[in-house]
Amino acid sequence: MAIIKQHDKRSGITYAYESHSYWDPEKKMTRAKRKLIGRVDPETGEIVPTDGRNKKCTASDTEGADYKKMYEKLLKKYEAQETLIQSLKKQIEELRNN
């Protein structure tokens, strides 16, 4: 295994990947699997762990979360989707009858 640094020209960020080489018998050549480790800090050169979506990996993200509000928000979204589904089914039925 090796650590590979790859520079993204669009964002200007350098990412660090863990690369694992293996033999592909079907293609008869070596292949590599990469796993994102994190971003490379341009000033210090050290690797800052990330989850791949430009967010820091922290365990404290769920602390202090208001689960009741989150549940109510998801429930409203679900109800809106159900209403939309029902109205679309009615429109499909009307189109079939015409």
C-alpha positions as CSV (number, residue, x, y, z in Angstrom):
1,M,0.0,0.0,0.0
2,A,1.1,3.5,-0.7
3,I,-0.1,7.0,-0.1
4,I,-0.7,9.0,-3.2
5,K,-1.2,12.8,-3.4
6,Q,-3.3,14.1,-6.2
7,H,-3.9,17.8,-7.0
8,D,-7.3,18.9,-8.2
9,K,-6.9,21.7,-10.7
10,R,-10.4,23.0,-10.5
11,S,-10.5,23.5,-6.7
12,G,-6.7,23.8,-6.1
13,I,-6.9,21.3,-3.4
14,T,-4.5,18.4,-3.0
15,Y,-6.0,15.1,-1.7
16,A,-4.3,12.1,-0.2
17,Y,-5.4,8.6,-1.1
18,E,-4.4,5.2,0.1
19,S,-3.6,3.1,-2.9
20,H,-3.7,-0.7,-3.0
21,S,-2.5,-2.6,-6.1
22,Y,-3.8,-6.0,-7.1
23,W,-3.6,-8.3,-10.1
24,D,-6.6,-8.4,-12.4
25,P,-6.6,-11.9,-14.0
26,E,-9.4,-11.0,-16.4
27,K,-7.4,-8.1,-18.0
28,K,-4.0,-9.6,-17.2
29,M,-2.7,-6.4,-15.7
30,T,-2.3,-4.7,-12.4
31,R,-5.0,-2.4,-11.1
32,A,-5.3,-0.1,-8.2
33,K,-8.0,0.7,-5.7
34,R,-7.9,4.0,-3.9
35,K,-9.5,5.2,-0.7
36,L,-9.6,8.8,0.2
37,I,-7.7,9.7,3.4
38,G,-8.1,13.4,3.5
39,R,-6.9,16.8,2.2
40,V,-3.2,17.9,2.3
41,D,-2.7,21.1,4.2
42,P,-0.7,23.4,1.8
43,E,1.2,25.2,4.6
44,T,2.2,22.3,6.8
45,G,2.0,19.4,4.3
46,E,0.1,17.2,6.8
47,I,-3.0,15.2,5.9
48,V,-6.3,16.5,7.4
49,P,-8.9,13.6,7.5
50,T,-12.1,14.2,5.7
51,D,-15.2,12.2,4.8
52,G,-15.0,13.1,1.1
53,R,-17.8,15.7,1.2
54,N,-15.8,18.6,2.4
55,K,-16.8,18.0,6.0
56,K,-14.6,17.2,8.9
57,C,-15.0,13.8,10.6
58,T,-16.2,14.5,14.1
59,A,-18.2,12.5,16.6
60,S,-19.7,15.7,18.1
61,D,-21.9,16.4,15.1
62,T,-24.9,14.5,16.6
63,E,-24.5,16.0,20.1
64,G,-27.1,18.6,20.9
65,A,-29.2,17.6,17.9
66,D,-33.0,18.2,18.3
67,Y,-34.3,14.9,17.1
68,K,-37.9,15.9,17.6
69,K,-37.5,18.8,15.1
70,M,-35.7,16.6,12.7
71,Y,-38.5,14.0,12.9
72,E,-41.2,16.6,12.4
73,K,-39.3,18.0,9.4
74,L,-39.0,14.6,7.8
75,L,-42.7,13.8,8.6
76,K,-43.8,17.0,6.8
77,K,-41.6,16.1,3.8
78,Y,-43.0,12.6,3.7
79,E,-46.6,13.9,3.8
80,A,-45.9,16.3,1.0
81,Q,-44.4,13.5,-1.1
82,E,-47.4,11.3,-0.4
83,T,-49.8,14.1,-1.5
84,L,-47.7,14.5,-4.7
85,I,-47.8,10.8,-5.4
86,Q,-51.6,10.6,-4.9
87,S,-52.2,13.6,-7.2
88,L,-49.9,12.1,-9.9
89,K,-51.7,8.8,-9.7
90,K,-55.0,10.7,-10.3
91,Q,-53.5,12.5,-13.3
92,I,-52.3,9.2,-14.7
93,E,-55.7,7.6,-14.3
94,E,-57.4,10.6,-16.0
95,L,-55.0,10.4,-18.9
96,R,-55.6,6.6,-19.3
97,N,-59.4,7.2,-19.4
98,N,-59.1,9.8,-22.1
